[in-house]
Amino acid sequence: MPNKIPDLDRFDYAILERLQADNTTPLRAISDQINLSTASVQRRVRRMEELGVIQANVAVVDPTRIGLPITILVEVHAERTHLEDLAR
């Protein structure tokens, strides 16, 4: 179903809101929070995965805590390369 926007209701959006905040939230906790059965929440999550609404379940890793800090390379082009111009 490329480019088709699926029909989502307020329960779907409530589920998505909770999963985006913490995708390890147990379905039972979500069902209690939005007043749906756990089975209904599970079906809705599965449907949204099949429709591509939920594209992945990922872990956001802090690169510095695993020894992989981000390095950025920057290239600068200067119109003037005289020492006094560079000092400014």
N, CA, C and O atoms as a GROMACS GRO file, in nm:
protein
  352
    1MET      N    1   0.081  -0.119   0.000
    1MET     CA    2   0.000   0.000   0.000
    1MET      C    3   0.086   0.126   0.000
    1MET      O    4   0.075   0.204   0.094
    2PRO      N    5   0.167   0.148  -0.098
    2PRO     CA    6   0.252   0.267  -0.097
    2PRO      C    7   0.170   0.394  -0.110
    2PRO      O    8   0.073   0.399  -0.186
    3ASN      N    9   0.210   0.495  -0.035
    3ASN     CA   10   0.151   0.629  -0.039
    3ASN      C   11   0.009   0.637   0.012
    3ASN      O   12  -0.048   0.746   0.010
    4LYS      N   13  -0.052   0.529   0.057
    4LYS     CA   14  -0.187   0.538   0.113
    4LYS      C   15  -0.175   0.565   0.261
    4LYS      O   16  -0.103   0.496   0.333
    5ILE      N   17  -0.247   0.665   0.306
    5ILE     CA   18  -0.246   0.698   0.448
    5ILE      C   19  -0.349   0.609   0.517
    5ILE      O   20  -0.468   0.615   0.484
    6PRO      N   21  -0.304   0.526   0.612
    6PRO     CA   22  -0.397   0.436   0.678
    6PRO      C   23  -0.492   0.512   0.770
    6PRO      O   24  -0.461   0.620   0.820
    7ASP      N   25  -0.609   0.453   0.790
    7ASP     CA   26  -0.706   0.511   0.882
    7ASP      C   27  -0.663   0.480   1.024
    7ASP      O   28  -0.663   0.364   1.066
    8LEU      N   29  -0.626   0.582   1.098
    8LEU     CA   30  -0.587   0.567   1.237
    8LEU      C   31  -0.689   0.640   1.324
    8LEU      O   32  -0.734   0.749   1.289
    9ASP      N   33  -0.724   0.581   1.436
    9ASP     CA   34  -0.817   0.648   1.526
    9ASP      C   35  -0.743   0.695   1.651
    9ASP      O   36  -0.620   0.684   1.660
   10ARG      N   37  -0.818   0.748   1.745
   10ARG     CA   38  -0.754   0.805   1.865
   10ARG      C   39  -0.679   0.700   1.946
   10ARG      O   40  -0.579   0.730   2.010
   11PHE      N   41  -0.728   0.575   1.943
   11PHE     CA   42  -0.657   0.469   2.014
   11PHE      C   43  -0.521   0.439   1.948
   11PHE      O   44  -0.421   0.420   2.017
   12ASP      N   45  -0.520   0.436   1.815
   12ASP     CA   46  -0.394   0.414   1.744
   12ASP      C   47  -0.293   0.524   1.778
   12ASP      O   48  -0.176   0.496   1.806
   13TYR      N   49  -0.340   0.648   1.777
   13TYR     CA   50  -0.250   0.759   1.809
   13TYR      C   51  -0.203   0.753   1.954
   13TYR      O   52  -0.088   0.787   1.983
   14ALA      N   53  -0.290   0.710   2.045
   14ALA     CA   54  -0.250   0.696   2.185
   14ALA      C   55  -0.144   0.587   2.200
   14ALA      O   56  -0.048   0.602   2.275
   15ILE      N   57  -0.162   0.477   2.128
   15ILE     CA   58  -0.063   0.370   2.131
   15ILE      C   59   0.069   0.420   2.076
   15ILE      O   60   0.174   0.398   2.136
   16LEU      N   61   0.066   0.488   1.962
   16LEU     CA   62   0.188   0.540   1.902
   16LEU      C   63   0.260   0.638   1.995
   16LEU      O   64   0.383   0.637   2.005
   17GLU      N   65   0.183   0.722   2.062
   17GLU     CA   66   0.243   0.819   2.154
   17GLU      C   67   0.321   0.747   2.264
   17GLU      O   68   0.432   0.788   2.297
   18ARG      N   69   0.264   0.643   2.318
   18ARG     CA   70   0.332   0.570   2.426
   18ARG      C   71   0.452   0.491   2.374
   18ARG      O   72   0.557   0.487   2.440
   19LEU      N   73   0.438   0.430   2.258
   19LEU     CA   74   0.551   0.355   2.202
   19LEU      C   75   0.666   0.446   2.161
   19LEU      O   76   0.782   0.408   2.172
   20GLN      N   77   0.633   0.567   2.114
   20GLN     CA   78   0.740   0.660   2.078
   20GLN      C   79   0.814   0.708   2.202
   20GLN      O   80   0.935   0.733   2.196
   21ALA      N   81   0.745   0.721   2.312
   21ALA     CA   82   0.811   0.763   2.436
   21ALA      C   83   0.900   0.652   2.491
   21ALA      O   84   1.009   0.678   2.540
   22ASP      N   85   0.852   0.527   2.481
   22ASP     CA   86   0.928   0.412   2.530
   22ASP      C   87   0.871   0.286   2.466
   22ASP      O   88   0.767   0.237   2.508
   23ASN      N   89   0.940   0.234   2.365
   23ASN     CA   90   0.885   0.120   2.293
   23ASN      C   91   0.899  -0.012   2.370
   23ASN      O   92   0.863  -0.117   2.319
   24THR      N   93   0.952  -0.005   2.492
   24THR     CA   94   0.956  -0.125   2.576
   24THR      C   95   0.838  -0.129   2.673
   24THR      O   96   0.830  -0.218   2.757
   25THR      N   97   0.747  -0.032   2.662
   25THR     CA   98   0.630  -0.030   2.748
   25THR      C   99   0.548  -0.157   2.722
   25THR      O  100   0.512  -0.184   2.608
   26PRO      N  101   0.518  -0.232   2.826
   26PRO     CA  102   0.440  -0.354   2.805
   26PRO      C  103   0.301  -0.321   2.748
   26PRO      O  104   0.240  -0.220   2.784
   27LEU      N  105   0.253  -0.408   2.660
   27LEU     CA  106   0.121  -0.387   2.601
   27LEU      C  107   0.013  -0.378   2.708
   27LEU      O  108  -0.084  -0.304   2.692
   28ARG      N  109   0.030  -0.453   2.815
   28ARG     CA  110  -0.067  -0.449   2.926
   28ARG      C  111  -0.074  -0.309   2.987
   28ARG      O  112  -0.183  -0.261   3.018
   29ALA      N  113   0.040  -0.245   3.004
   29ALA     CA  114   0.043  -0.110   3.060
   29ALA      C  115  -0.025  -0.012   2.964
   29ALA      O  116  -0.101   0.075   3.006
   30ILE      N  117   0.002  -0.026   2.835
   30ILE     CA  118  -0.062   0.061   2.736
   30ILE      C  119  -0.212   0.038   2.738
   30ILE      O  120  -0.290   0.134   2.735
   31SER      N  121  -0.254  -0.088   2.743
   31SER     CA  122  -0.398  -0.117   2.742
   31SER      C  123  -0.466  -0.057   2.864
   31SER      O  124  -0.578  -0.007   2.852
   32ASP      N  125  -0.402  -0.061   2.979
   32ASP     CA  126  -0.459   0.000   3.100
   32ASP      C  127  -0.470   0.152   3.085
   32ASP      O  128  -0.567   0.212   3.129
   33GLN      N  129  -0.370   0.213   3.023
   33GLN     CA  130  -0.367   0.358   3.010
   33GLN      C  131  -0.472   0.411   2.912
   33GLN      O  132  -0.525   0.520   2.932
   34ILE      N  133  -0.503   0.333   2.808
   34ILE     CA  134  -0.596   0.383   2.706
   34ILE      C  135  -0.730   0.310   2.707
   34ILE      O  136  -0.814   0.333   2.620
   35ASN      N  137  -0.750   0.223   2.805
   35ASN     CA  138  -0.878   0.153   2.824
   35ASN      C  139  -0.918   0.065   2.705
   35ASN      O  140  -1.031   0.070   2.657
   36LEU      N  141  -0.822  -0.014   2.659
   36LEU     CA  142  -0.848  -0.118   2.560
   36LEU      C  143  -0.792  -0.248   2.614
   36LEU      O  144  -0.708  -0.247   2.704
   37SER      N  145  -0.838  -0.360   2.562
   37SER     CA  146  -0.783  -0.488   2.604
   37SER      C  147  -0.640  -0.502   2.550
   37SER      O  148  -0.603  -0.441   2.450
   38THR      N  149  -0.562  -0.583   2.619
   38THR     CA  150  -0.425  -0.609   2.575
   38THR      C  151  -0.425  -0.670   2.435
   38THR      O  152  -0.340  -0.636   2.353
   39ALA      N  153  -0.519  -0.760   2.408
   39ALA     CA  154  -0.526  -0.824   2.276
   39ALA      C  155  -0.556  -0.721   2.168
   39ALA      O  156  -0.501  -0.729   2.059
   40SER      N  157  -0.642  -0.625   2.198
   40SER     CA  158  -0.675  -0.520   2.101
   40SER      C  159  -0.553  -0.432   2.072
   40SER      O  160  -0.528  -0.396   1.957
   41VAL      N  161  -0.479  -0.397   2.177
   41VAL     CA  162  -0.358  -0.318   2.158
   41VAL      C  163  -0.258  -0.395   2.074
   41VAL      O  164  -0.195  -0.339   1.985
   42GLN      N  165  -0.243  -0.524   2.102
   42GLN     CA  166  -0.150  -0.607   2.026
   42GLN      C  167  -0.190  -0.613   1.879
   42GLN      O  168  -0.105  -0.601   1.791
   43ARG      N  169  -0.319  -0.630   1.850
   43ARG     CA  170  -0.367  -0.634   1.711
   43ARG      C  171  -0.340  -0.500   1.642
   43ARG      O  172  -0.299  -0.498   1.526
   44ARG      N  173  -0.364  -0.392   1.712
   44ARG     CA  174  -0.343  -0.260   1.652
   44ARG      C  175  -0.195  -0.235   1.624
   44ARG      O  176  -0.160  -0.181   1.519
   45VAL      N  177  -0.109  -0.275   1.715
   45VAL     CA  178   0.036  -0.259   1.693
   45VAL      C  179   0.078  -0.343   1.572
   45VAL      O  180   0.151  -0.294   1.486
   46ARG      N  181   0.033  -0.467   1.566
   46ARG     CA  182   0.068  -0.554   1.453
   46ARG      C  183   0.018  -0.493   1.322
   46ARG      O  184   0.091  -0.492   1.222
   47ARG      N  185  -0.105  -0.441   1.321
   47ARG     CA  186  -0.161  -0.378   1.200
   47ARG      C  187  -0.078  -0.258   1.157
   47ARG      O  188  -0.048  -0.242   1.039
   48MET      N  189  -0.039  -0.174   1.254
   48MET     CA  190   0.041  -0.056   1.220
   48MET      C  191   0.180  -0.094   1.170
   48MET      O  192   0.238  -0.023   1.088
   49GLU      N  193   0.234  -0.206   1.219
   49GLU     CA  194   0.362  -0.257   1.166
   49GLU      C  195   0.343  -0.304   1.022
   49GLU      O  196   0.425  -0.273   0.936
   50GLU      N  197   0.236  -0.378   0.996
   50GLU     CA  198   0.210  -0.429   0.861
   50GLU      C  199   0.185  -0.316   0.761
   50GLU      O  200   0.222  -0.326   0.645
   51LEU      N  201   0.121  -0.208   0.808
   51LEU     CA  202   0.092  -0.094   0.720
   51LEU      C  203   0.214  -0.003   0.702
   51LEU      O  204   0.211   0.087   0.617
   52GLY      N  205   0.319  -0.025   0.779
   52GLY     CA  206   0.437   0.059   0.768
   52GLY      C  207   0.429   0.186   0.852
   52GLY      O  208   0.517   0.271   0.842
   53VAL      N  209   0.325   0.198   0.933
   53VAL     CA  210   0.316   0.313   1.024
   53VAL      C  211   0.429   0.303   1.126
   53VAL      O  212   0.500   0.400   1.151
   54ILE      N  213   0.445   0.185   1.185
   54ILE     CA  214   0.559   0.156   1.272
   54ILE      C  215   0.662   0.090   1.184
   54ILE      O  216   0.643  -0.023   1.137
   55GLN      N  217   0.772   0.159   1.160
   55GLN     CA  218   0.872   0.109   1.067
   55GLN      C  219   0.979   0.024   1.132
   55GLN      O  220   1.035  -0.065   1.069
   56ALA      N  221   1.008   0.051   1.259
   56ALA     CA  222   1.116  -0.024   1.326
   56ALA      C  223   1.105  -0.005   1.476
   56ALA      O  224   1.046   0.092   1.523
   57ASN      N  225   1.160  -0.096   1.547
   57ASN     CA  226   1.179  -0.084   1.692
   57ASN      C  227   1.329  -0.081   1.714
   57ASN      O  228   1.398  -0.181   1.691
   58VAL      N  229   1.379   0.034   1.758
   58VAL     CA  230   1.523   0.052   1.766
   58VAL      C  231   1.566   0.099   1.905
   58VAL      O  232   1.484   0.147   1.984
   59ALA      N  233   1.693   0.084   1.932
   59ALA     CA  234   1.753   0.137   2.054
   59ALA      C  235   1.838   0.257   2.015
   59ALA      O  236   1.918   0.249   1.922
   60VAL      N  237   1.820   0.368   2.084
   60VAL     CA  238   1.902   0.486   2.061
   60VAL      C  239   2.021   0.476   2.156
   60VAL      O  240   2.005   0.476   2.278
   61VAL      N  241   2.139   0.468   2.098
   61VAL     CA  242   2.261   0.444   2.175
   61VAL      C  243   2.340   0.574   2.186
   61VAL      O  244   2.356   0.647   2.088
   62ASP      N  245   2.391   0.602   2.306
   62ASP     CA  246   2.478   0.717   2.327
   62ASP      C  247   2.617   0.678   2.279
   62ASP      O  248   2.682   0.596   2.345
   63PRO      N  249   2.665   0.733   2.167
   63PRO     CA  250   2.794   0.689   2.112
   63PRO      C  251   2.912   0.711   2.206
   63PRO      O  252   3.008   0.634   2.202
   64THR      N  253   2.907   0.814   2.289
   64THR     CA  254   3.021   0.837   2.379
   64THR      C  255   3.028   0.731   2.488
   64THR      O  256   3.138   0.700   2.536
   65ARG      N  257   2.915   0.675   2.529
   65ARG     CA  258   2.916   0.572   2.634
   65ARG      C  259   2.967   0.438   2.586
   65ARG      O  260   3.003   0.352   2.666
   66ILE      N  261   2.970   0.420   2.454
   66ILE     CA  262   3.025   0.294   2.401
   66ILE      C  263   3.159   0.316   2.332
   66ILE      O  264   3.208   0.229   2.260
   67GLY      N  265   3.216   0.433   2.355
   67GLY     CA  266   3.350   0.461   2.303
   67GLY      C  267   3.353   0.498   2.157
   67GLY      O  268   3.457   0.484   2.092
   68LEU      N  269   3.242   0.545   2.103
   68LEU     CA  270   3.237   0.586   1.962
   68LEU      C  271   3.183   0.728   1.949
   68LEU      O  272   3.074   0.749   1.896
   69PRO      N  273   3.260   0.826   1.997
   69PRO     CA  274   3.211   0.964   1.984
   69PRO      C  275   3.201   1.003   1.837
   69PRO      O  276   3.271   0.948   1.751
   70ILE      N  277   3.117   1.096   1.809
   70ILE     CA  278   3.096   1.142   1.671
   70ILE      C  279   3.209   1.237   1.632
   70ILE      O  280   3.241   1.329   1.706
   71THR      N  281   3.267   1.213   1.517
   71THR     CA  282   3.370   1.300   1.463
   71THR      C  283   3.314   1.367   1.339
   71THR      O  284   3.259   1.302   1.251
   72ILE      N  285   3.330   1.498   1.333
   72ILE     CA  286   3.280   1.574   1.219
   72ILE      C  287   3.399   1.639   1.149
   72ILE      O  288   3.482   1.704   1.213
   73LEU      N  289   3.406   1.621   1.018
   73LEU     CA  290   3.510   1.685   0.938
   73LEU      C  291   3.448   1.803   0.865
   73LEU      O  292   3.342   1.792   0.804
   74VAL      N  293   3.516   1.916   0.870
   74VAL     CA  294   3.466   2.037   0.807
   74VAL      C  295   3.572   2.089   0.712
   74VAL      O  296   3.690   2.097   0.747
   75GLU      N  297   3.530   2.126   0.592
   75GLU     CA  298   3.621   2.185   0.495
   75GLU      C  299   3.580   2.331   0.476
   75GLU      O  300   3.463   2.362   0.455
   76VAL      N  301   3.679   2.420   0.483
   76VAL     CA  302   3.652   2.562   0.470
   76VAL      C  303   3.728   2.616   0.349
   76VAL      O  304   3.847   2.589   0.332
   77HIS      N  305   3.658   2.691   0.266
   77HIS     CA  306   3.723   2.758   0.153
   77HIS      C  307   3.729   2.907   0.186
   77HIS      O  308   3.629   2.969   0.221
   78ALA      N  309   3.850   2.963   0.174
   78ALA     CA  310   3.869   3.105   0.207
   78ALA      C  311   3.901   3.182   0.080
   78ALA      O  312   3.979   3.138  -0.004
   79GLU      N  313   3.839   3.301   0.070
   79GLU     CA  314   3.868   3.386  -0.045
   79GLU      C  315   4.009   3.443  -0.034
   79GLU      O  316   4.081   3.456  -0.133
   80ARG      N  317   4.046   3.477   0.089
   80ARG     CA  318   4.177   3.537   0.112
   80ARG      C  319   4.256   3.447   0.206
   80ARG      O  320   4.203   3.397   0.305
   81THR      N  321   4.381   3.429   0.173
   81THR     CA  322   4.463   3.342   0.258
   81THR      C  323   4.585   3.414   0.314
   81THR      O  324   4.679   3.349   0.361
   82HIS      N  325   4.584   3.546   0.311
   82HIS     CA  326   4.693   3.621   0.376
   82HIS      C  327   4.680   3.605   0.526
   82HIS      O  328   4.569   3.597   0.578
   83LEU      N  329   4.792   3.601   0.595
   83LEU     CA  330   4.792   3.576   0.739
   83LEU      C  331   4.707   3.676   0.816
   83LEU      O  332   4.636   3.637   0.909
   84GLU      N  333   4.713   3.803   0.779
   84GLU     CA  334   4.635   3.900   0.852
   84GLU      C  335   4.484   3.882   0.828
   84GLU      O  336   4.404   3.909   0.917
   85ASP      N  337   4.445   3.836   0.707
   85ASP     CA  338   4.304   3.808   0.679
   85ASP      C  339   4.257   3.684   0.760
   85ASP      O  340   4.146   3.683   0.813
   86LEU      N  341   4.342   3.583   0.767
   86LEU     CA  342   4.306   3.465   0.843
   86LEU      C  343   4.296   3.494   0.991
   86LEU      O  344   4.214   3.435   1.061
   87ALA      N  345   4.381   3.584   1.040
   87ALA     CA  346   4.378   3.619   1.182
   87ALA      C  347   4.246   3.686   1.219
   87ALA      O  348   4.196   3.669   1.330
   88ARG      N  349   4.189   3.762   1.125
   88ARG     CA  350   4.060   3.827   1.150
   88ARG      C  351   3.952   3.724   1.154
   88ARG      O  352   3.835   3.758   1.174
   0.00000   0.00000   0.00000
